Amino acid sequence: MIVVDIIVAGLILGGLYATVALGLTLQYGVARIMNLAYGEFIVAAAFGAWWLFTANAISPLAGLVVIVPLAFLANWLIYHLLLMPLVRRARSREVLEGDSILFTFGLLFVMQGVMLSLFGGQLYSYSYLLVPIDVIGTTVSANRLIAFAFAIVIGLGLYLVLTRTRAGTAMRAVAVDPRSARLVGIDVPRMSALAFALGGALCAAAGVLISMFLTFSASGGVLFTMKALIVVIMGGVGSLLGTLVAGLLLGLAEVATARLIDPGLTLAVNFAIFLAVLLVRPTGLFGRPSS
């Protein structure tokens, strides 16, 4: 049945959208860094998985063990070496947000230029577990199901980290009110750096997972950034539940539009839903009004 096909494909796509946006939720919600180069980090991780698989016969799932820690370290260094001067001079979170937009906009072109020089502008892909599997009457490739399963594990793991650990509680406190967090002894710069690095690691994990079934190119990061921003803002800045719901909603809408109307209208429908939600809930589905 086409309804079952839409629901299954939409949930899988929506879950992956939510996974793509989780890292940006941390970077923007906690560290208040609007990372416009986010999609370039996703593409860089996808190229890393492609290289490990094609040149060294290392599966992308095993590649996660290498790529994710490297991404964590790279984002930690970027925050301390390049973003910390912006953090120190910013008089408010709003000023920091504006400065980070300008900085990461420049970083976007630097990363894109490096990847273009290394890989060129053509599309890349590789065949990994491209095996059809029947799921309640609809056919789904094994690589998409595995990516979806990893997305669930990653989302659940992040939820447990943020709700069951001292560092996670501290990061949530910084996201709500950094001034109050300082009053109770939380090291706000350290927690912000940790959130930014953890967001980068989640971003890399998403890049590896989607590389298993999507084509990608050195100049394709902007689309990933745009999708992640839509999910984060529509769900509510800093809200994991909002990110999940917004990702699933967009995934279902995109698949339904492609199957029932016209695949060329999927982006327009995404923006229409995004604008409709913000007209009713300016802070997003689960966002908190600013005090």
C-alpha positions as a Markdown table, in Angstrom:
| # | Residue | x | y | z |
|---|---|---|---|---|
| 1 | Met | 0.0 | 0.0 | 0.0 |
| 2 | Ile | 1.2 | 3.5 | -0.9 |
| 3 | Val | 0.2 | 4.8 | 2.6 |
| 4 | Val | 2.5 | 2.2 | 4.3 |
| 5 | Asp | 5.3 | 3.0 | 1.8 |
| 6 | Ile | 5.0 | 6.7 | 2.7 |
| 7 | Ile | 4.9 | 6.2 | 6.4 |
| 8 | Val | 7.9 | 3.8 | 6.5 |
| 9 | Ala | 10.0 | 5.8 | 4.0 |
| 10 | Gly | 9.0 | 9.1 | 5.8 |
| 11 | Leu | 9.9 | 7.8 | 9.2 |
| 12 | Ile | 13.3 | 6.6 | 8.0 |
| 13 | Leu | 14.1 | 9.9 | 6.2 |
| 14 | Gly | 12.8 | 12.0 | 9.1 |
| 15 | Gly | 14.9 | 10.1 | 11.6 |
| 16 | Leu | 17.9 | 10.7 | 9.5 |
| 17 | Tyr | 17.0 | 14.4 | 9.2 |
| 18 | Ala | 16.8 | 14.6 | 13.0 |
| 19 | Thr | 20.2 | 12.9 | 13.3 |
| 20 | Val | 21.7 | 15.4 | 10.9 |
| 21 | Ala | 20.3 | 18.2 | 13.0 |
| 22 | Leu | 21.3 | 16.9 | 16.5 |
| 23 | Gly | 24.8 | 18.3 | 16.3 |
| 24 | Leu | 23.6 | 21.7 | 15.3 |
| 25 | Thr | 21.1 | 21.6 | 18.2 |
| 26 | Leu | 24.0 | 21.3 | 20.6 |
| 27 | Gln | 26.3 | 23.9 | 18.8 |
| 28 | Tyr | 23.6 | 26.5 | 18.5 |
| 29 | Gly | 21.5 | 25.7 | 21.6 |
| 30 | Val | 24.3 | 25.4 | 24.1 |
| 31 | Ala | 27.4 | 27.2 | 22.7 |
| 32 | Arg | 25.2 | 29.7 | 20.8 |
| 33 | Ile | 27.4 | 29.2 | 17.6 |
| 34 | Met | 25.3 | 29.5 | 14.5 |
| 35 | Asn | 27.5 | 27.2 | 12.4 |
| 36 | Leu | 26.9 | 27.9 | 8.7 |
| 37 | Ala | 29.7 | 25.5 | 7.8 |
| 38 | Tyr | 27.9 | 22.6 | 9.4 |
| 39 | Gly | 27.0 | 21.0 | 6.1 |
| 40 | Glu | 30.7 | 21.1 | 5.0 |
| 41 | Phe | 31.6 | 19.1 | 8.1 |
| 42 | Ile | 28.9 | 16.5 | 7.1 |
| 43 | Val | 30.4 | 16.3 | 3.6 |
| 44 | Ala | 33.9 | 16.1 | 4.9 |
| 45 | Ala | 32.9 | 13.1 | 7.0 |
| 46 | Ala | 31.2 | 11.5 | 4.0 |
| 47 | Phe | 34.4 | 11.9 | 2.0 |
| 48 | Gly | 36.3 | 10.3 | 4.9 |
| 49 | Ala | 33.9 | 7.3 | 4.9 |
| 50 | Trp | 34.2 | 7.1 | 1.1 |
| 51 | Trp | 38.0 | 7.1 | 1.2 |
| 52 | Leu | 38.2 | 4.5 | 3.9 |
| 53 | Phe | 35.8 | 2.2 | 2.0 |
| 54 | Thr | 37.1 | 2.6 | -1.5 |
| 55 | Ala | 40.8 | 2.8 | -0.7 |
| 56 | Asn | 41.2 | 0.6 | 2.4 |
| 57 | Ala | 38.1 | -1.6 | 2.3 |
| 58 | Ile | 37.0 | -0.4 | 5.7 |
| 59 | Ser | 33.2 | -0.3 | 6.1 |
| 60 | Pro | 31.6 | 3.0 | 7.0 |
| 61 | Leu | 30.3 | 1.6 | 10.2 |
| 62 | Ala | 33.8 | 0.7 | 11.3 |
| 63 | Gly | 34.9 | 4.1 | 9.9 |
| 64 | Leu | 32.7 | 5.7 | 12.6 |
| 65 | Val | 35.3 | 4.7 | 15.2 |
| 66 | Val | 38.0 | 6.7 | 13.3 |
| 67 | Ile | 36.0 | 9.7 | 11.9 |
| 68 | Val | 33.8 | 10.6 | 14.9 |
| 69 | Pro | 36.7 | 11.0 | 17.4 |
| 70 | Leu | 38.7 | 13.0 | 14.8 |
| 71 | Ala | 35.7 | 15.3 | 14.3 |
| 72 | Phe | 35.4 | 15.8 | 18.0 |
| 73 | Leu | 39.0 | 16.8 | 18.3 |
| 74 | Ala | 38.8 | 19.1 | 15.2 |
| 75 | Asn | 35.8 | 20.9 | 16.5 |
| 76 | Trp | 37.3 | 21.2 | 20.0 |
| 77 | Leu | 40.4 | 22.9 | 18.4 |
| 78 | Ile | 38.2 | 25.1 | 16.2 |
| 79 | Tyr | 36.3 | 26.3 | 19.2 |
| 80 | His | 39.4 | 27.0 | 21.4 |
| 81 | Leu | 41.7 | 28.4 | 18.7 |
| 82 | Leu | 39.3 | 30.3 | 16.4 |
| 83 | Leu | 36.0 | 30.8 | 18.1 |
| 84 | Met | 37.2 | 31.6 | 21.7 |
| 85 | Pro | 38.3 | 35.1 | 20.7 |
| 86 | Leu | 34.7 | 35.8 | 19.5 |
| 87 | Val | 33.3 | 34.4 | 22.8 |
| 88 | Arg | 35.6 | 36.6 | 24.9 |
| 89 | Arg | 34.8 | 39.8 | 23.2 |
| 90 | Ala | 31.0 | 39.2 | 22.8 |
| 91 | Arg | 29.0 | 41.2 | 25.3 |
| 92 | Ser | 25.9 | 39.0 | 24.9 |
| 93 | Arg | 24.8 | 35.7 | 23.4 |
| 94 | Glu | 23.1 | 37.7 | 20.6 |
| 95 | Val | 26.4 | 39.4 | 19.7 |
| 96 | Leu | 28.2 | 36.1 | 19.7 |
| 97 | Glu | 25.5 | 34.6 | 17.5 |
| 98 | Gly | 26.0 | 37.4 | 14.9 |
| 99 | Asp | 29.8 | 37.1 | 15.0 |
| 100 | Ser | 29.7 | 33.3 | 14.6 |
| 101 | Ile | 27.5 | 33.7 | 11.6 |
| 102 | Leu | 30.1 | 35.8 | 9.9 |
| 103 | Phe | 33.0 | 33.6 | 10.9 |
| 104 | Thr | 31.4 | 30.3 | 10.0 |
| 105 | Phe | 30.2 | 31.8 | 6.7 |
| 106 | Gly | 33.9 | 32.4 | 5.8 |
| 107 | Leu | 34.8 | 28.9 | 7.2 |
| 108 | Leu | 32.2 | 27.4 | 4.8 |
| 109 | Phe | 34.1 | 28.7 | 1.8 |
| 110 | Val | 37.5 | 27.7 | 3.1 |
| 111 | Met | 36.3 | 24.1 | 3.7 |
| 112 | Gln | 34.5 | 24.0 | 0.4 |
| 113 | Gly | 37.5 | 25.3 | -1.5 |
| 114 | Val | 39.8 | 22.7 | 0.1 |
| 115 | Met | 37.4 | 19.8 | -0.7 |
| 116 | Leu | 37.0 | 21.1 | -4.3 |
| 117 | Ser | 40.7 | 21.1 | -4.8 |
| 118 | Leu | 41.0 | 17.6 | -3.4 |
| 119 | Phe | 38.0 | 15.9 | -4.9 |
| 120 | Gly | 36.7 | 18.1 | -7.7 |
| 121 | Gly | 33.1 | 19.1 | -8.2 |
| 122 | Gln | 31.7 | 15.7 | -9.3 |
| 123 | Leu | 29.2 | 13.5 | -7.4 |
| 124 | Tyr | 30.5 | 10.7 | -5.3 |
| 125 | Ser | 28.9 | 7.5 | -3.9 |
| 126 | Tyr | 29.7 | 3.9 | -3.1 |
| 127 | Ser | 27.8 | 0.7 | -2.8 |
| 128 | Tyr | 27.5 | -0.6 | 0.7 |
| 129 | Leu | 24.8 | -3.1 | 1.8 |
| 130 | Leu | 22.5 | -2.1 | -1.1 |
| 131 | Val | 20.3 | -5.1 | -0.4 |
| 132 | Pro | 16.4 | -4.8 | -0.5 |
| 133 | Ile | 14.6 | -5.8 | 2.7 |
| 134 | Asp | 10.9 | -6.2 | 3.1 |
| 135 | Val | 9.4 | -4.1 | 5.9 |
| 136 | Ile | 5.7 | -4.6 | 6.5 |
| 137 | Gly | 5.1 | -4.9 | 2.8 |
| 138 | Thr | 7.4 | -2.2 | 1.6 |
| 139 | Thr | 10.9 | -2.6 | 0.3 |
| 140 | Val | 13.8 | -0.6 | 2.0 |
| 141 | Ser | 17.5 | -1.0 | 1.3 |
| 142 | Ala | 19.6 | -2.5 | 4.1 |
| 143 | Asn | 21.9 | 0.5 | 4.3 |
| 144 | Arg | 19.0 | 2.9 | 5.0 |
| 145 | Leu | 17.7 | 0.6 | 7.8 |
| 146 | Ile | 21.1 | 0.3 | 9.4 |
| 147 | Ala | 21.6 | 4.1 | 9.2 |
| 148 | Phe | 18.1 | 4.5 | 10.8 |
| 149 | Ala | 19.0 | 2.1 | 13.5 |
| 150 | Phe | 22.3 | 3.9 | 14.3 |
| 151 | Ala | 20.3 | 7.2 | 14.3 |
| 152 | Ile | 18.0 | 5.8 | 17.0 |
| 153 | Val | 21.0 | 4.7 | 19.0 |
| 154 | Ile | 22.8 | 8.0 | 18.6 |
| 155 | Gly | 19.6 | 10.0 | 19.6 |
| 156 | Leu | 19.0 | 7.8 | 22.6 |
| 157 | Gly | 22.6 | 8.0 | 23.7 |
| 158 | Leu | 22.6 | 11.8 | 23.5 |
| 159 | Tyr | 19.4 | 11.9 | 25.5 |
| 160 | Leu | 20.9 | 9.8 | 28.2 |
| 161 | Val | 24.1 | 11.9 | 28.3 |
| 162 | Leu | 22.2 | 15.1 | 28.6 |
| 163 | Thr | 19.8 | 13.8 | 31.3 |
| 164 | Arg | 21.8 | 11.3 | 33.3 |
| 165 | Thr | 25.3 | 12.8 | 33.5 |
| 166 | Arg | 26.6 | 15.8 | 35.4 |
| 167 | Ala | 28.2 | 17.2 | 32.2 |
| 168 | Gly | 24.9 | 16.8 | 30.3 |
| 169 | Thr | 23.0 | 18.6 | 33.1 |
| 170 | Ala | 25.5 | 21.4 | 33.0 |
| 171 | Met | 25.2 | 21.8 | 29.3 |
| 172 | Arg | 21.4 | 22.0 | 29.6 |
| 173 | Ala | 21.8 | 24.6 | 32.3 |
| 174 | Val | 24.1 | 26.7 | 30.0 |
| 175 | Ala | 21.6 | 26.4 | 27.2 |
| 176 | Val | 18.8 | 27.8 | 29.4 |
| 177 | Asp | 20.7 | 30.6 | 31.1 |
| 178 | Pro | 24.5 | 30.9 | 31.1 |
| 179 | Arg | 24.5 | 33.6 | 33.8 |
| 180 | Ser | 22.6 | 31.5 | 36.3 |
| 181 | Ala | 24.8 | 28.5 | 35.4 |
| 182 | Arg | 27.9 | 30.5 | 36.4 |
| 183 | Leu | 26.3 | 31.3 | 39.7 |
| 184 | Val | 26.1 | 27.6 | 40.6 |
| 185 | Gly | 29.7 | 27.0 | 39.7 |
| 186 | Ile | 29.4 | 25.7 | 36.1 |
| 187 | Asp | 32.3 | 26.4 | 33.9 |
| 188 | Val | 30.3 | 27.9 | 31.0 |
| 189 | Pro | 33.2 | 28.3 | 28.4 |
| 190 | Arg | 34.2 | 24.7 | 29.1 |
| 191 | Met | 30.7 | 23.3 | 28.7 |
| 192 | Ser | 30.2 | 25.4 | 25.5 |
| 193 | Ala | 33.4 | 24.0 | 24.1 |
| 194 | Leu | 32.3 | 20.5 | 25.0 |
| 195 | Ala | 28.9 | 21.0 | 23.4 |
| 196 | Phe | 30.4 | 22.4 | 20.2 |
| 197 | Ala | 32.9 | 19.5 | 19.9 |
| 198 | Leu | 30.2 | 16.9 | 20.7 |
| 199 | Gly | 28.0 | 18.6 | 18.1 |
| 200 | Gly | 30.8 | 18.2 | 15.6 |
| 201 | Ala | 31.1 | 14.5 | 16.4 |
| 202 | Leu | 27.4 | 14.0 | 15.9 |
| 203 | Cys | 27.6 | 15.9 | 12.6 |
| 204 | Ala | 30.4 | 13.6 | 11.4 |
| 205 | Ala | 28.4 | 10.5 | 12.4 |
| 206 | Ala | 25.5 | 11.8 | 10.4 |
| 207 | Gly | 27.8 | 12.4 | 7.4 |
| 208 | Val | 29.1 | 8.8 | 7.5 |
| 209 | Leu | 25.6 | 7.3 | 7.8 |
| 210 | Ile | 24.1 | 9.3 | 4.9 |
| 211 | Ser | 27.1 | 8.6 | 2.7 |
| 212 | Met | 26.0 | 4.9 | 2.6 |
| 213 | Phe | 23.0 | 5.7 | 0.4 |
| 214 | Leu | 23.2 | 9.3 | -0.8 |
| 215 | Thr | 25.4 | 10.9 | -3.4 |
| 216 | Phe | 27.4 | 13.9 | -2.2 |
| 217 | Ser | 29.8 | 16.4 | -3.6 |
| 218 | Ala | 32.3 | 19.0 | -2.3 |
| 219 | Ser | 29.9 | 21.8 | -2.9 |
| 220 | Gly | 26.8 | 20.1 | -1.5 |
| 221 | Gly | 27.2 | 21.1 | 2.1 |
| 222 | Val | 24.8 | 24.1 | 1.9 |
| 223 | Leu | 21.8 | 21.8 | 1.4 |
| 224 | Phe | 22.6 | 19.9 | 4.6 |
| 225 | Thr | 23.1 | 23.1 | 6.5 |
| 226 | Met | 19.8 | 24.4 | 5.3 |
| 227 | Lys | 17.9 | 21.2 | 6.2 |
| 228 | Ala | 19.6 | 21.1 | 9.7 |
| 229 | Leu | 18.7 | 24.8 | 10.3 |
| 230 | Ile | 15.0 | 24.2 | 9.3 |
| 231 | Val | 14.8 | 21.2 | 11.7 |
| 232 | Val | 16.5 | 23.0 | 14.6 |
| 233 | Ile | 14.6 | 26.2 | 14.4 |
| 234 | Met | 11.3 | 24.6 | 13.7 |
| 235 | Gly | 11.7 | 22.2 | 16.6 |
| 236 | Gly | 12.9 | 24.8 | 19.0 |
| 237 | Val | 16.5 | 25.9 | 19.6 |
| 238 | Gly | 18.1 | 23.5 | 22.1 |
| 239 | Ser | 15.2 | 21.0 | 22.2 |
| 240 | Leu | 16.1 | 17.4 | 21.4 |
| 241 | Leu | 12.4 | 16.4 | 21.4 |
| 242 | Gly | 11.7 | 19.3 | 19.0 |
| 243 | Thr | 14.5 | 18.2 | 16.7 |
| 244 | Leu | 13.1 | 14.7 | 16.6 |
| 245 | Val | 9.5 | 15.8 | 15.9 |
| 246 | Ala | 10.5 | 18.4 | 13.3 |
| 247 | Gly | 12.7 | 15.9 | 11.5 |
| 248 | Leu | 10.0 | 13.2 | 11.4 |
| 249 | Leu | 7.4 | 15.8 | 10.3 |
| 250 | Leu | 9.6 | 17.0 | 7.4 |
| 251 | Gly | 10.6 | 13.5 | 6.4 |
| 252 | Leu | 6.9 | 12.4 | 6.2 |
| 253 | Ala | 5.9 | 15.6 | 4.3 |
| 254 | Glu | 8.8 | 15.2 | 1.9 |
| 255 | Val | 8.1 | 11.6 | 1.0 |
| 256 | Ala | 4.3 | 12.2 | 0.7 |
| 257 | Thr | 4.9 | 15.1 | -1.6 |
| 258 | Ala | 7.3 | 13.2 | -3.8 |
| 259 | Arg | 5.0 | 10.1 | -4.0 |
| 260 | Leu | 1.7 | 11.8 | -4.4 |
| 261 | Ile | 2.4 | 15.2 | -6.1 |
| 262 | Asp | 5.8 | 16.0 | -7.6 |
| 263 | Pro | 9.3 | 15.4 | -6.3 |
| 264 | Gly | 10.3 | 18.9 | -7.4 |
| 265 | Leu | 8.0 | 20.4 | -4.8 |
| 266 | Thr | 9.6 | 18.7 | -1.7 |
| 267 | Leu | 11.8 | 21.7 | -0.8 |
| 268 | Ala | 8.9 | 24.1 | -1.2 |
| 269 | Val | 6.7 | 22.0 | 1.0 |
| 270 | Asn | 9.5 | 21.9 | 3.7 |
| 271 | Phe | 9.7 | 25.7 | 3.7 |
| 272 | Ala | 5.9 | 26.0 | 3.7 |
| 273 | Ile | 5.7 | 23.8 | 6.9 |
| 274 | Phe | 8.6 | 25.7 | 8.4 |
| 275 | Leu | 7.0 | 29.1 | 7.9 |
| 276 | Ala | 3.6 | 27.8 | 9.1 |
| 277 | Val | 5.0 | 26.5 | 12.3 |
| 278 | Leu | 6.9 | 29.8 | 13.0 |
| 279 | Leu | 3.7 | 31.8 | 12.3 |
| 280 | Val | 1.9 | 29.9 | 15.1 |
| 281 | Arg | 4.9 | 29.2 | 17.3 |
| 282 | Pro | 7.7 | 31.8 | 16.7 |
| 283 | Thr | 10.0 | 29.9 | 19.1 |
| 284 | Gly | 9.5 | 26.6 | 17.4 |
| 285 | Leu | 7.4 | 23.5 | 18.4 |
| 286 | Phe | 9.1 | 23.0 | 21.7 |
| 287 | Gly | 11.1 | 26.3 | 22.1 |
| 288 | Arg | 11.0 | 28.4 | 25.2 |
| 289 | Pro | 10.1 | 32.1 | 25.0 |
| 290 | Ser | 13.0 | 34.3 | 25.7 |
| 291 | Ser | 12.8 | 36.1 | 29.1 |
